[in-house]
């Protein structure tokens, strides 16, 4: 007999609406699964089971009374611990906020709750989301769903593992240099980095920057699309937000893959990539090639992506953490200290050069994508490495520039501001999940979901 936890979010929502499954039954099943598996994987951190039970009972009454039901009605959800939850401990993975219980939900959390989701707790993150090894001094490390002694990626690592191990049908995430795409790839699920502004992000201290976004995770493309339709909106408090038909995003368009023109790149022309990853990617391309119109190896010109991303990212970290560095430096981990000190070493001229180069990079990529429907790359430069490592010191013999250099395939695309999605593509040679990154045209989030769904069906 199939456990309720093993069913997907869309099937569960349909069954709740048809009175075939009760929200209380589903919550109990998720709680039992979390109690069984979380000691091994450490994906779920702070919880609020009593409140969730009350909300599940209310959700069940609403179904019985024939009340209007939201698109996520009765579905348990985990919230990334860098996202603020009213009445529920929000630590950001930092000892500075170890006992922090905010008064109110931030916008995205309020949106999923308004759609009927039942928050059961928080999912683990790196300290302040810095890095893609989901470990912090408050809760410890989260393990990979197929090998708990290896990393799961990050910074939305706890959310990805909760989905991959079927602890929950829904979880939230965010992405700067790959924080949705990397854990999705390393955990065998789907992670979409939407266009900046599609999901309003009111918590950014640097509101005009396009490099940080909120976005959806899902066990498949359809579930990620459902989540996107709930969290996408227009909100004037985010200066990058724009009008959007959010409900339409829930249904990816049908795409005939035989009409697609696909560019493929193993390394985006600048990123160091492990040889195992290159081999896995070539096999994925071989599987796709017979089913699309054109597949050609093409590298976009992102030659200065490392310098640009490091500078623009440093601006955000300085804006968010300079006070912590000056007043509580002893409570910050090495990643945060490195970020802030790197930012302090930049000059105004460095920042101007980075912004100018970023604009030129964006325009080159727009021109590149004119010839292609999508660009496909590996999602991550290396396979999952041991939990004890914060980052790989070298990739294919190339020394790491920074602790986040191994995210180059993701942050190179971040700089383009184009939507990108990671979908599963089987296992790598060490038996852990492997994912490919599909990059769409500017503003083409809905179309990208359609392409991803078509390729997902081809790849099985």
TILUMTOR-479699 format. One line per 4 residues: number of its first residue (from 1); their letters; for each residue x, y, z of C-alpha. Coordinates in nm, 2 decimals, padded with zeros to 4 digits. Last residue first. Layout:
// residues N
NUM) A) X/Y/Z ~ ...
END
This chain:
// residues 460
460) XXXX) 01.21/00.96/-01.75 ~ 01.45/01.16/-01.96 ~ 01.20/01.22/-02.24 ~ 00.92/01.31/-02.00
456) XXXX) 01.15/01.55/-01.81 ~ 01.25/01.70/-02.15 ~ 00.88/01.79/-02.22 ~ 00.82/01.92/-01.87
452) XXXX) 01.14/02.13/-01.89 ~ 01.03/02.28/-02.22 ~ 00.69/02.37/-02.08 ~ 00.84/02.52/-01.76
448) XXXX) 01.07/02.73/-01.98 ~ 00.77/02.87/-02.17 ~ 00.62/02.99/-01.85 ~ 00.94/03.14/-01.72
444) XXXX) 01.02/03.32/-02.05 ~ 01.12/03.66/-01.91 ~ 01.45/03.65/-02.10 ~ 01.48/03.31/-02.28
440) XXXX) 01.51/02.99/-02.10 ~ 01.80/02.81/-01.93 ~ 01.79/02.44/-01.87 ~ 02.02/02.30/-01.60
436) XXXX) 02.08/01.93/-01.59 ~ 02.08/01.71/-01.28 ~ 02.27/01.42/-01.13 ~ 02.16/01.23/-00.82
432) XXXX) 02.41/01.01/-00.63 ~ 02.53/00.66/-00.73 ~ 02.90/00.73/-00.76 ~ 02.89/00.73/-01.14
428) XXXX) 02.61/00.99/-01.15 ~ 02.24/00.90/-01.11 ~ 01.94/00.98/-01.33 ~ 01.87/01.31/-01.50
424) XXXX) 01.68/01.52/-01.26 ~ 01.57/01.87/-01.36 ~ 01.73/02.21/-01.28 ~ 01.55/02.52/-01.40
420) XXXX) 01.67/02.85/-01.52 ~ 01.51/03.19/-01.58 ~ 01.73/03.45/-01.75 ~ 01.88/03.73/-01.53
416) XXXX) 02.21/03.67/-01.72 ~ 02.41/03.71/-01.39 ~ 02.23/03.41/-01.24 ~ 02.34/03.20/-01.54
412) XXXX) 02.71/03.24/-01.44 ~ 02.60/03.18/-01.08 ~ 02.47/02.83/-01.16 ~ 02.76/02.70/-01.36
408) XXXX) 03.00/02.87/-01.13 ~ 02.88/02.70/-00.81 ~ 03.21/02.53/-00.75 ~ 03.36/02.88/-00.70
404) XXXX) 03.15/02.92/-00.38 ~ 03.44/02.87/-00.13 ~ 03.64/03.12/-00.34 ~ 03.89/03.11/-00.63
400) XXXX) 03.90/02.72/-00.61 ~ 04.22/02.57/-00.75 ~ 04.18/02.41/-01.09 ~ 04.29/02.04/-01.10
396) XXXX) 03.95/01.91/-01.21 ~ 03.79/02.13/-00.94 ~ 04.00/02.24/-00.65 ~ 03.95/02.32/-00.28
392) XXXX) 03.60/02.15/-00.29 ~ 03.36/02.33/-00.04 ~ 03.26/02.31/00.33 ~ 03.41/01.96/00.34
388) XXXX) 03.30/01.75/00.63 ~ 02.98/01.66/00.45 ~ 03.17/01.46/00.19 ~ 03.13/01.56/-00.18
384) XXXX) 02.82/01.55/-00.40 ~ 02.93/01.55/-00.77 ~ 03.11/01.85/-00.91 ~ 03.03/02.14/-01.15
380) XXXX) 02.66/02.16/-01.08 ~ 02.35/02.20/-01.30 ~ 02.51/02.05/-01.61 ~ 02.43/02.27/-01.91
376) XXXX) 02.14/02.32/-02.14 ~ 02.06/02.65/-02.33 ~ 01.71/02.69/-02.45 ~ 01.51/02.81/-02.75
372) XXXX) 01.82/02.91/-02.93 ~ 01.94/03.17/-03.19 ~ 01.84/03.48/-03.00 ~ 01.99/03.33/-02.69
368) XXXX) 02.35/03.45/-02.78 ~ 02.23/03.81/-02.84 ~ 02.06/03.82/-02.50 ~ 02.37/03.67/-02.35
364) XXXX) 02.60/03.94/-02.49 ~ 02.36/04.20/-02.35 ~ 02.37/04.05/-02.00 ~ 02.75/04.03/-02.00
360) XXXX) 02.77/04.40/-02.11 ~ 02.54/04.50/-01.82 ~ 02.74/04.29/-01.57 ~ 03.07/04.44/-01.70
356) XXXX) 02.94/04.79/-01.62 ~ 02.81/04.69/-01.28 ~ 03.14/04.51/-01.20 ~ 03.35/04.80/-01.32
352) XXXX) 03.15/05.05/-01.10 ~ 03.19/04.82/-00.80 ~ 03.57/04.80/-00.85 ~ 03.59/05.18/-00.89
348) XXXX) 03.41/05.22/-00.56 ~ 03.69/05.01/-00.40 ~ 03.67/04.65/-00.29 ~ 03.85/04.52/00.02
344) XXXX) 03.55/04.56/00.25 ~ 03.35/04.33/00.03 ~ 03.61/04.05/00.07 ~ 03.61/04.11/00.44
340) XXXX) 03.23/04.07/00.45 ~ 03.23/03.75/00.25 ~ 03.53/03.59/00.42 ~ 03.37/03.65/00.76
336) XXXX) 03.04/03.50/00.64 ~ 03.21/03.19/00.51 ~ 03.43/03.14/00.82 ~ 03.14/03.13/01.06
332) XXXX) 03.01/03.43/01.25 ~ 02.96/03.44/01.63 ~ 03.30/03.59/01.70 ~ 03.22/03.87/01.46
328) XXXX) 02.94/03.99/01.68 ~ 02.95/04.38/01.66 ~ 03.15/04.47/01.35 ~ 03.07/04.15/01.15
324) XXXX) 02.70/04.15/01.25 ~ 02.67/04.51/01.15 ~ 02.84/04.45/00.82 ~ 02.60/04.16/00.76
320) XXXX) 02.32/04.25/00.52 ~ 02.47/04.54/00.32 ~ 02.81/04.37/00.32 ~ 02.66/04.05/00.20
316) XXXX) 02.47/04.22/-00.08 ~ 02.77/04.41/-00.20 ~ 02.98/04.10/-00.19 ~ 02.74/03.92/-00.42
312) XXXX) 02.79/04.20/-00.68 ~ 03.17/04.17/-00.65 ~ 03.20/03.80/-00.66 ~ 02.95/03.78/-00.94
308) XXXX) 03.13/04.02/-01.16 ~ 03.47/03.87/-01.11 ~ 03.36/03.52/-01.17 ~ 03.14/03.61/-01.47
304) XXXX) 03.42/03.78/-01.66 ~ 03.44/03.52/-01.95 ~ 03.06/03.48/-01.98 ~ 03.06/03.46/-02.36
300) XXXX) 02.80/03.19/-02.43 ~ 02.94/02.85/-02.52 ~ 02.78/02.65/-02.80 ~ 02.77/02.27/-02.86
296) XXXX) 02.48/02.21/-03.10 ~ 02.15/02.03/-03.07 ~ 01.89/02.09/-03.34 ~ 01.53/01.97/-03.40
292) XXXX) 01.49/01.77/-03.07 ~ 01.42/01.40/-03.00 ~ 01.73/01.22/-03.12 ~ 01.95/01.47/-02.92
288) XXXX) 01.80/01.42/-02.57 ~ 01.95/01.09/-02.48 ~ 02.29/01.18/-02.62 ~ 02.28/01.51/-02.43
284) XXXX) 02.23/01.32/-02.10 ~ 02.52/01.09/-02.18 ~ 02.74/01.40/-02.25 ~ 02.63/01.54/-01.91
280) XXXX) 02.73/01.23/-01.72 ~ 03.07/01.24/-01.88 ~ 03.12/01.61/-01.80 ~ 03.01/01.56/-01.44
276) XXXX) 03.26/01.27/-01.40 ~ 03.53/01.50/-01.55 ~ 03.47/01.77/-01.29 ~ 03.39/02.11/-01.43
272) XXXX) 03.59/02.44/-01.40 ~ 03.37/02.72/-01.53 ~ 03.46/02.96/-01.81 ~ 03.31/02.86/-02.15
268) XXXX) 02.97/02.79/-02.01 ~ 03.12/02.46/-01.88 ~ 02.96/02.16/-02.05 ~ 02.76/02.38/-02.30
264) XXXX) 02.45/02.27/-02.50 ~ 02.25/02.49/-02.74 ~ 01.90/02.35/-02.82 ~ 01.67/02.44/-03.10
260) XXXX) 01.34/02.28/-03.02 ~ 01.08/02.17/-03.28 ~ 01.10/01.80/-03.21 ~ 01.05/01.88/-02.84
256) XXXX) 00.68/01.96/-02.90 ~ 00.59/02.18/-02.60 ~ 00.26/02.17/-02.41 ~ 00.24/02.48/-02.19
252) XXXX) 00.31/02.44/-01.82 ~ 00.00/02.47/-01.61 ~ 00.04/02.65/-01.27 ~ 00.19/02.96/-01.44
248) XXXX) -00.15/03.07/-01.56 ~ -00.25/03.14/-01.20 ~ 00.02/03.40/-01.16 ~ -00.09/03.63/-01.44
244) XXXX) 00.19/03.88/-01.38 ~ 00.24/04.25/-01.34 ~ 00.60/04.35/-01.24 ~ 00.83/04.32/-00.94
240) XXXX) 01.18/04.46/-00.96 ~ 01.12/04.74/-00.71 ~ 00.99/04.49/-00.45 ~ 00.74/04.69/-00.23
236) XXXX) 00.53/04.74/-00.54 ~ 00.41/04.38/-00.53 ~ 00.30/04.18/-00.84 ~ 00.27/03.81/-00.77
232) XXXX) 00.44/03.47/-00.80 ~ 00.42/03.26/-00.48 ~ 00.11/03.06/-00.57 ~ 00.17/03.00/-00.94
228) XXXX) 00.53/02.91/-00.86 ~ 00.42/02.64/-00.63 ~ 00.20/02.48/-00.90 ~ 00.48/02.51/-01.15
224) XXXX) 00.73/02.33/-00.92 ~ 00.47/02.05/-00.88 ~ 00.43/02.02/-01.25 ~ 00.81/02.01/-01.30
220) XXXX) 00.87/01.72/-01.07 ~ 00.94/01.65/-00.70 ~ 00.91/02.03/-00.65 ~ 01.11/02.34/-00.56
216) XXXX) 00.98/02.69/-00.61 ~ 01.14/03.04/-00.61 ~ 01.27/03.34/-00.42 ~ 01.53/03.55/-00.59
212) XXXX) 01.87/03.70/-00.53 ~ 02.08/03.83/-00.83 ~ 01.86/04.10/-00.96 ~ 01.98/04.38/-00.73
208) XXXX) 01.75/04.68/-00.70 ~ 01.62/04.58/-00.36 ~ 01.96/04.58/-00.19 ~ 01.84/04.50/00.17
204) XXXX) 01.63/04.21/00.03 ~ 01.33/04.12/00.25 ~ 01.06/04.22/00.01 ~ 01.12/03.95/-00.24
200) XXXX) 00.84/03.95/-00.50 ~ 00.83/03.63/-00.70 ~ 00.84/03.73/-01.07 ~ 01.08/04.01/-00.97
196) XXXX) 01.40/03.85/-01.09 ~ 01.31/03.58/-01.35 ~ 01.26/03.24/-01.18 ~ 01.52/03.00/-01.04
192) XXXX) 01.34/02.67/-01.07 ~ 01.43/02.36/-00.87 ~ 01.33/02.01/-00.96 ~ 01.42/01.69/-00.77
188) XXXX) 01.71/01.44/-00.76 ~ 01.89/01.55/-00.45 ~ 02.21/01.69/-00.59 ~ 02.03/01.86/-00.88
184) XXXX) 01.76/02.02/-00.67 ~ 02.02/02.11/-00.41 ~ 02.22/02.30/-00.68 ~ 01.92/02.46/-00.86
180) XXXX) 01.75/02.63/-00.57 ~ 02.06/02.78/-00.40 ~ 02.24/02.84/-00.73 ~ 02.43/03.16/-00.69
176) XXXX) 02.14/03.37/-00.55 ~ 01.85/03.13/-00.51 ~ 01.55/03.08/-00.27 ~ 01.35/02.79/-00.14
172) XXXX) 01.02/02.67/-00.02 ~ 00.89/02.32/00.06 ~ 00.59/02.10/-00.04 ~ 00.49/01.73/-00.04
168) XXXX) 00.68/01.67/00.29 ~ 00.89/01.39/00.43 ~ 00.91/01.23/00.09 ~ 01.28/01.17/00.10
164) XXXX) 01.33/01.40/-00.20 ~ 01.10/01.66/-00.07 ~ 01.25/01.70/00.27 ~ 01.60/01.67/00.11
160) XXXX) 01.53/01.97/-00.12 ~ 01.39/02.18/00.16 ~ 01.69/02.11/00.39 ~ 01.93/02.20/00.11
156) XXXX) 01.78/02.53/00.01 ~ 02.13/02.68/00.05 ~ 02.23/02.44/-00.07 ~ 02.37/02.11/-00.18
152) XXXX) 02.28/01.77/-00.04 ~ 02.63/01.70/00.09 ~ 02.77/01.35/00.14 ~ 02.75/01.12/00.45
148) XXXX) 02.37/01.09/00.41 ~ 02.42/00.91/00.07 ~ 02.10/00.88/-00.14 ~ 01.90/01.16/00.03
144) XXXX) 02.22/01.37/00.07 ~ 02.29/01.48/00.43 ~ 02.19/01.79/00.63 ~ 02.46/01.93/00.86
140) XXXX) 02.44/02.09/01.21 ~ 02.14/02.26/01.37 ~ 02.28/02.59/01.52 ~ 02.64/02.58/01.40
136) XXXX) 02.54/02.55/01.03 ~ 02.55/02.30/00.76 ~ 02.38/02.29/00.42 ~ 02.69/02.28/00.19
132) XXXX) 02.60/02.53/-00.08 ~ 02.75/02.84/00.06 ~ 02.62/03.14/00.25 ~ 02.25/03.09/00.32
128) XXXX) 02.28/03.30/00.64 ~ 02.46/03.00/00.80 ~ 02.39/02.71/00.56 ~ 02.03/02.60/00.56
124) XXXX) 01.79/02.35/00.72 ~ 01.41/02.34/00.67 ~ 01.16/02.50/00.90 ~ 00.83/02.38/01.05
120) XXXX) 00.49/02.23/00.99 ~ 00.34/02.51/00.78 ~ 00.00/02.41/00.65 ~ -00.07/02.51/00.29
116) XXXX) -00.41/02.67/00.22 ~ -00.33/02.93/-00.05 ~ -00.32/03.19/00.22 ~ -00.05/02.99/00.39
112) XXXX) 00.16/02.98/00.07 ~ 00.12/03.36/00.03 ~ 00.20/03.44/00.39 ~ 00.52/03.25/00.36
108) XXXX) 00.61/03.44/00.05 ~ 00.53/03.78/00.21 ~ 00.72/03.74/00.54 ~ 00.53/03.59/00.83
104) XXXX) 00.48/03.79/01.15 ~ 00.60/03.83/01.50 ~ 00.95/03.67/01.46 ~ 01.08/03.41/01.70
100) XXXX) 01.46/03.44/01.72 ~ 01.63/03.21/01.97 ~ 01.93/03.11/01.76 ~ 01.94/03.44/01.58
96) XXXX) 02.30/03.53/01.65 ~ 02.39/03.16/01.66 ~ 02.32/03.16/01.29 ~ 02.14/02.91/01.06
92) XXXX) 01.90/03.18/00.95 ~ 01.75/03.12/01.30 ~ 01.38/03.15/01.24 ~ 01.18/03.00/01.53
88) XXXX) 00.81/03.00/01.46 ~ 00.55/03.25/01.58 ~ 00.56/03.44/01.25 ~ 00.79/03.28/00.99
84) XXXX) 01.08/03.46/00.82 ~ 01.26/03.29/00.54 ~ 01.63/03.20/00.59 ~ 01.51/02.88/00.76
80) XXXX) 01.35/02.75/00.44 ~ 00.98/02.68/00.51 ~ 00.84/02.32/00.51 ~ 00.49/02.26/00.38
76) XXXX) 00.20/02.03/00.48 ~ -00.08/02.03/00.21 ~ -00.43/02.10/00.34 ~ -00.53/02.34/00.07
72) XXXX) -00.24/02.42/-00.17 ~ -00.46/02.55/-00.46 ~ -00.70/02.72/-00.21 ~ -01.03/02.57/-00.12
68) XXXX) -01.37/02.75/-00.13 ~ -01.60/02.61/00.14 ~ -01.79/02.29/00.09 ~ -01.85/02.25/00.46
64) XXXX) -01.66/01.92/00.48 ~ -01.37/02.06/00.30 ~ -01.36/02.36/00.53 ~ -01.38/02.13/00.83
60) XXXX) -01.07/01.94/00.71 ~ -00.88/02.26/00.67 ~ -00.97/02.36/01.02 ~ -00.85/02.03/01.16
56) XXXX) -00.53/02.06/00.96 ~ -00.48/02.42/01.10 ~ -00.52/02.29/01.45 ~ -00.27/02.01/01.39
52) XXXX) -00.02/02.26/01.23 ~ -00.04/02.48/01.54 ~ 00.04/02.18/01.76 ~ 00.31/02.05/01.52
48) XXXX) 00.52/02.38/01.51 ~ 00.86/02.26/01.41 ~ 01.22/02.39/01.42 ~ 01.47/02.20/01.21
44) XXXX) 01.37/01.96/00.93 ~ 01.64/01.83/00.69 ~ 01.85/01.64/00.95 ~ 01.91/01.34/00.72
40) XXXX) 01.93/01.04/00.96 ~ 01.73/01.18/01.26 ~ 01.49/01.32/01.00 ~ 01.39/00.98/00.86
36) XXXX) 01.15/00.81/01.11 ~ 01.02/01.12/01.29 ~ 00.98/01.30/00.96 ~ 00.78/01.00/00.81
32) XXXX) 00.55/00.99/01.11 ~ 00.49/01.36/01.10 ~ 00.42/01.34/00.72 ~ 00.17/01.06/00.78
28) XXXX) 00.00/01.25/01.06 ~ -00.03/01.56/00.84 ~ -00.18/01.36/00.56 ~ -00.44/01.20/00.79
24) XXXX) -00.53/01.54/00.94 ~ -00.56/01.70/00.59 ~ -00.81/01.42/00.50 ~ -00.77/01.21/00.19
20) XXXX) -01.05/01.09/-00.04 ~ -01.26/01.40/00.02 ~ -01.25/01.49/-00.35 ~ -01.07/01.82/-00.26
16) XXXX) -00.82/01.63/-00.04 ~ -00.76/01.38/-00.32 ~ -00.69/01.66/-00.58 ~ -00.45/01.82/-00.33
12) XXXX) -00.27/01.49/-00.27 ~ -00.23/01.42/-00.65 ~ -00.09/01.77/-00.71 ~ 00.15/01.75/-00.41
8) XXXX) 00.29/01.41/-00.50 ~ 00.21/01.08/-00.33 ~ 00.48/00.91/-00.13 ~ 00.38/01.08/00.19
4) XXXX) 00.03/00.91/00.17 ~ 00.20/00.57/00.20 ~ 00.13/00.34/-00.10 ~ 00.00/00.00/00.00
END
